[in-house]
Amino acid sequence: MQSIILVGKPNVGKSSLFNRMAKKRIAITSEISGTTRDTNKTEVDIGSKKAFIIDSGGLDESDELFKNVKKNTLKVAKESDIILYLVDGKLTLDEEDRSFFYSLKKLNKPIALVINKVDNKKDEERAWEFINFGVKEIFNISVTHNIGLDELYDWLEQFLNETSLVPDEEQDLEDFLEHYDENKQELQFKEIDQNHIRVGIVGRVNVGKSSLLNALVKQERSVVSSIAGTTIDPVNEAITHQDKTIEFVDTAGIRKRGKIQGLERFALNRTEKILQNSQIALLVLDADEGFNELDERIAGLIAKYYLGVIIVLNKWDKSELDFDKTVKELKLDRFKFLAHAPIVSVSALSGKRVHVILDKILQVFENFIQKIPTSKLNNLIESATKAHPLPHDYGKLVKIYYAVQYDVAPPKIALIMNRPKALHFSYKRYLQNKIRKEFDFEGVPLIIASRKKGSKENDENG
C-alpha cells in the first residue's frame, strides 16, 4: 500500500491533519513546538482508495534533538510515495520553508504545498504570497474548520493505486481503440444479459439486511434475529419484477476488523466474492442507530468493484433524522465517492416503501448498461470545453480530439487527446458532472480514461 507523508516545520498542523484524515485522535497535538518527534503511521481511506498516512516530526535545526528529528523525517520522506508539505497560512513566506520544499521536490515524487490555518478571507489573501514558491499544486485548508480538504483528497486519489479489481481495464481500452472506426455507427460492447440483474445486499451486522431481503421477495427467505451476525452463508433468492429477473444475495453482516471471529472471517471473504459477481449493491444503513466509520468502509467495497449502488436507510420509521439533512451528510461528507447513489428510506419489517427499491434497481441497471451515441457525447464535450477551456500544460495547448464510450457495466469513456497526462483531475470531474447532467447516470460510477492516440500513454479515473 502506498504512503503519504506530512512534512513541514514544527507547529504548522501536521498532527492535526493526520488526526483529521485518520478520523480519530492518534497523534498528540499541542501549541508546544516540536510535540511530534517520531513518525506516526496509520491506514486511511482516500475516496475509494486506501493508503498509509505518516505524521512526521518538524523540520528544525535549532538543537541536536531537532536535527535528529529532521534527519529521520527526511529518511522517511525518501521512502514515501507522496509528500504533503505543510506551512502556516497565518505566517509570511519563509525562505527556510522554500529551501526544505525544494530539497524534497528533488526526490521526484508527487508533492503539494498545503497552506494550513486559512480560516478567513484575510488568511486567503495572505496565502497568495505562497504562489512565489513556484509550485503547481497548492491547497489552502483549515484543519480546524474542515475547509479545503475535499480538493486535497481528490488530488491525492489520482496518485493512489486502484483498489478496484476491474479486469483487464488497460487491455479493454487498447483493444477497443485498435479496432475503433470513427465512421462506424454501431459500437460493440461486452455481452450483458439485460433480463437478469444481480444484486448484493451489504451492510454491517444487524442493520436489517435479512429483513430487507424477506420484504423484497415477500417471503421468509432469510433467518431474522436480534442476535448480530445471524447470517453467515450468503442467501440467494430471485424474483420477477416488470419482466426482469432480479437475483438478490443477502451477505453476512460485516463487523469491525478486531471483532471478526471464527466463521465470520469466511463470511467477509464470501461477501467480497459476491460483490465481485454483482452488478448492483444495496448498501443498508441503520437510520435508527446512526452511521459510523464501518459504514464508510463497507461503502468503499462497493466503490472498489465499480458497482451500481442504492443506499437504503432502513428502520426509518424509528428514526428521528431529517431526510434532506441526512442525504446531505451522506453525499457531501461520509460517502462523497458515492455521491451519485440514490437514497431510499424504508422500513424492512413493516415493508413500507420497500417496493420503491425494486423500481430503483431497474432504473440503476438501465444506467449501468447505458450506451451514449458518440455524436451526442462529442457535442457535449465540445460544448463543455468551449464553456470552460482546458488549462494549458506549462504553456502548451491541451486538446481533446474526440470522445468515445468503450464499454458498459459500468460505463467507460475514452478522451483521445494530445497530452492526456495534462488532464487535471478537477477538469475530469467537471466533464463527469457535465456528462451526468446530460445523460442519466444516477447510481452508477462513470469511468473516464484520457488517451493519446497511437501510444500507450493514458490516465484513468473512476
N, C-alpha and C positions, 0 to 999 in steps of 0.2 A: 504494500500500500504506500502511496506517495505521502510526502511530508511537507508541511508548510511551517516555516519558522517566522516568529515575530521578533524583529530586531530593532534596536534603537537605543538612545541614551536613557539613563535612569529616569523614572517618573513621567514617562510620556503616555502611559496607559496600556502597556503591553499585557500585563497580567489581567487587567480589567477586560480587554478584548478577548484574551484567552478564555476567561470565565464565560463571557457572553457567547462565544462560539461553541463552547462545551455545554452551554445551557445549565451549568451548575458551578458552584463556587469550589474551585480546586486550588488555584493559586492564591496566596495571601496577598492582599492589596493594602497599601497604606500610603500616606503622604510622605513617608520617610524615603528619601532617595536611596536606591540600591537594595530594596527589600528582597527582590528576587536575585539569587546568586547562582543557583544551579538551574538546569533546564527542567521544565515540566513537560510532559507529553501525554496526550490523550486522543482517542479516536472521536471524530466529529462527522456529522453529515453536512455536506455542501451541496444543496439542491438534492439531486437523486444519486449523488456520488459520495464516497467516503474517503477520508484522508486522516492523517495524524496532524494535529496542531501542536507546535512546540513553543513554549514560552521561554525566552532566554534572559539571561542576566544583562543588565545595561552596559552599553559601550562607554567605558570611562577609564581614564588613566590617572586618576587623582592619587592613588596609592597602590601599594604592592598587591593588596587583595583584589582591587578592581581591575588591575592589569591582568591577573589570572582569570577573572571572570570574563573579561573581554576576549582573552585567548581561547577560552573554552567555547564562547559564543561563536566566534569566527570558525572554529573547527566544526561545530555542529551545522553552521550555515553551509559550509562546503559540502556536507553530506546530505543536505535537504534538497528538495526538488523545486520549491517555490519560496521566494523571500518577500515578506512584507516589512518595509522599513517605516517605523512609526516616528513621527515628530509631534511636538506640542504646538497646536494651532494658535495658542494664546501667546506664543513667543515669536520673536522675529527670526528671520533666516539665519542659520548658524553655519559658518564655514566648516566647523568640525563635523557637522552632520553631512555636509556635502562631500567631505573627504571620505567619511565612513561609507556613505552611499555608493560612491564611485568605486571604492575598493571592492564592494560586494558585487557591483554591476559587472566587474571583470570576470566573475565566475560564470558568466554566460548562462544564467538561469532566468526564468520569468521573475521579474522584480517590480514591485509597485511601491510608490511613495504614498503612505497613508497619513493624512493630517488629522489627528485626533483633537478632541475638545473644541470642535467647530459647532458651538451651541447656538449662535445667533448671527444676524446679518453683519454685525461688526467683525465677528470672527471670520466670516466668509470673505470679507474684503481683505482682511489681513492675510488669509490663506493664499490669495492671488500672488503674494510675493514668492511663494514656493515654485511658481512657474519657472523661475530662474534656475531651478535645479536642472532643467533641460531634459526631464524625464517625460516619456509619453503617457504613462499610466499614473494618474494622480487621483486619489479619492479623499474627499472631505467627509469625515464621520464624527459622530459624537457617541461614544460607547455608553456614556451615562444616559443619554436620551434615546438610544437605539435609532440614530439617524444615519442614513447613507450606507448601511451595511448590505442592503439588497444588491446594490450595484457592485460592491466589493465581492460578494459571494458569486455573482454572475461571472465576474472576471476570473475568479479562481476556478470555477467549474470547468471552463473551457480547457484548462491545462491538466485536469484530472482524468485518469483513465476511466473509461466507461465501466460501470458496474453491471450494465445490462449484458445479456447474452444473445443479442440479435445475431443469428448465424450468418456468416459469410457476407457481412454488410459491404465490405470493400469489393468483394468479388461480384456481388449482385450489381453494384453500380458500374463496375468495369465492363461486365458482360452486357449490361443494358446499353451503355453508351457506344460500345463497339458495334452493336447491331442496330443502333437507333437511326432512323431515317426521318429527317425533319419534315419531309413532304408526306410521310405516311400518316393517314388519318386514324387508323386503329392501332393502339399500342397493346402489346401483350404483357399481361401481368401473371403472377402465380395463381394457380387454380384455388378458388375458395368455394366451399360448399355454402351457398347463400341461404340454404334452408335449415342449416344446423348451426346453432350458436352455443359455444362452450363458455360457461360462466362459473368462476370460482368465488366462493363466499369466504372472506377473510376478516380477521379481527382478533383482538386479544381475548383471553378467556372470559366467559360469562357476559358477553355483550349481547347475546341473544341470536347468534348465528343459526343454531339449530331450530329455534322457534321461527326464525325468518324463513328457513327452508320449508318447514311444515306449512307455514302460511302461504308460501308461493305455490307449492304443489297441492295444497288443500288436503293434506293427509298427514298422519303422524308417521313421518318417514324417518325422522332423526330423534333420538332419545333426548328429552329435555329434562334438566335437573338444575337445582340451585348450586350443586357442587361444581366448582370451577374445574374445567378440564374433562368433562364427561365424554366429549367426543375425542376419540383418539384416531380411529380409522376414518379416512375420507368416506363420505356418504354421497352416492350418486343418485340422482333422480331426474328424469326427463319429462317435460310436459309439452303440449302443443298450444301455441298462442298465435292467433292470426295466421294459421297455416305454416308457422315456423316451429321447428323443434328446438326447445331451449333445454340444454343439459346443465343441471346445477351440480356443483360439488361443494358440500359443506366441509370445510377443512377444520382441523383441530385448532383450538384457540392458542395463541402464542403468548408465552409469559416472558418476563424479563430474563435475560440470559442466566443470571445467577439462580433462577428459580426453576429452570427447565430440568426435570428429573426423569429418570427411567425411560418409560415408553414415550414420554413426550418429546424426547430428543429425536426419536424416529418420526414422530408426528410433524415436527418442524421441517425435517428433510422432505417428507411427503408433501407438505404444504408448498414448498418451493417447486417441487416437480409438477404439482398440479397447476401452479401459476405458469410454468413453462408451457403447459399444454392448453392454457385457457386463452380466450380472446378478450373477454371482459371480466373485470373483477368488481364485486360488490364489497366495498370497504365499510364494514359495520362498526359504528361508534355508539357508545352508551351515552345518550343525551341526558340521562338522569344523573349518572355518576360524574360526567365531565370527561375531558380529554387530557392525555398526558404524553410524555415523550415516547412511550412504547407505541402509541397510535401512529406517531410520526415515522417510527422505524418500519412499521408494517406498511404504511403508505409508500415508503421508499422501495419496498419489494415490488409493488405494483409498477412504479416508475422504472425499476430495474429491468422489467421484462416488456416494457413498452405496450402495456395493455390498455384497452379501453377501460374506463372506470366510472362507477357511480358511487357517490358517498351516501350511505344510508344512516340517518340519525334515528336509531331505534330507541324505544321507551320514551318517545316524545310526549306521550300522554302523562308521564310522571314528571317531565322536565319543567323547570321554571325559566328556561332560556328564551331569549328573544330570537326568533328565526333569522331576521335580517342581520342582527349583530353577530350571530353565530356563523352565518355564511361568510361575513366579512373576516372574522377571526380565522376561519379555516383556510380561506383562499388567499388572504393577504399576509398571514403570519405562519400558521402551522404547516399548511400544505401548499406553499407557493408553487411547487413543481407540479401540483395537480390542480392548478387554478382553472383549468379547462373542464373540470369534472362537474356534472350536475349534482345537486344535493337534494335528497328527498327525505322528508321526515315521516316516520311510520310508527305504528305500534304492532310489533310482530305477534304478540299474544292475543290482542283483540282483532288483528287483521286489518286495522284501519289504515287506509291509503297504500296497502301493500300492492294493490293492482297497478298503482302508478309505476312501480318498478318494472313491471313486465313491458309496459308501453315504452318506457325509457330505454330498456335493453334493446328493443328493436331499433329505436332511433340512433342509439350509440353505435350499434352494429352497422347500420347503413353508412354512418360517418366513417367507421373503421375501414370499410371496403370502398369508400367513395373514390371515383376517378374524375379528375378535373380535366376538362378539354384543354389541350395545350394552347390553343389560341386565346382562350379566356384567361389562362394563367399568365401568359406573356403580356396581355393587355394590362392586367393588374400590376405586374412587376414594372412595366414601363411607366404606368401612371404613378406608382409609388416612388420610383427613382426620380421622376420629374418633380414631384411634390417635395421630396426630401433627398437631394442628390447624395450619392455615395461620397464619403470623405476620401480625400487624396491619401496616397501612401507615400509619405516623405516627398511630396511634390509630384508624384507620378499619378496619372489618371487611372482610376479603378472603374472597370466596365463589367456589366452583366450582359453577355451576348444574347442568351436566351435561357428560359427555364423550362423544365420538363418533369413531370411526375414519372418516377421509375419503379414504383411499387405501391402496394396497398397492404393493409392489415399489419402494421399501421401505415398510413400514407407517407411516402417519402418523395421529396422533391430535390432535384439537382439544379443548381445555378451554374451555368457554364460561363466562366469569367476569364479575364486576362491575368488577374492577380488574386487568386482565391484565398490565399493566406491573409490578405489585407482586409477581408470582410470581417469587420469588428462584430463581436457578439451582440452588442447593443443594436446594430443595424440589422443583424439577422433576426433578432427578436422583433424589431419594427416590422420586418417583412412577414414574419409569422403572424403577428397581430393583424396585419392587413389581409392576409390570406384567410385567417379565421373569421374576420369580419365579413368578407365577401362570400365565402363558402362555409357551410355549416360543419364545423369540426368539433362540436361540443362533445366532451367526454373522451376524446382520443388524442394521443400525442401526435405531433407533427414534426417529422424529421426533415431538416434542410441540410443538404451537402453542397458545399461550394467546390467546384471542379475546374481545373484548367484543361482546356481542350487538347487532346493529344498527349497528355502526360499523366502520371500517377499522383500529381500534387493535388491534394484535396483537404477539405476541412469540414467536419460534420458537427451537427448539434441537434439534439432531440428536444 
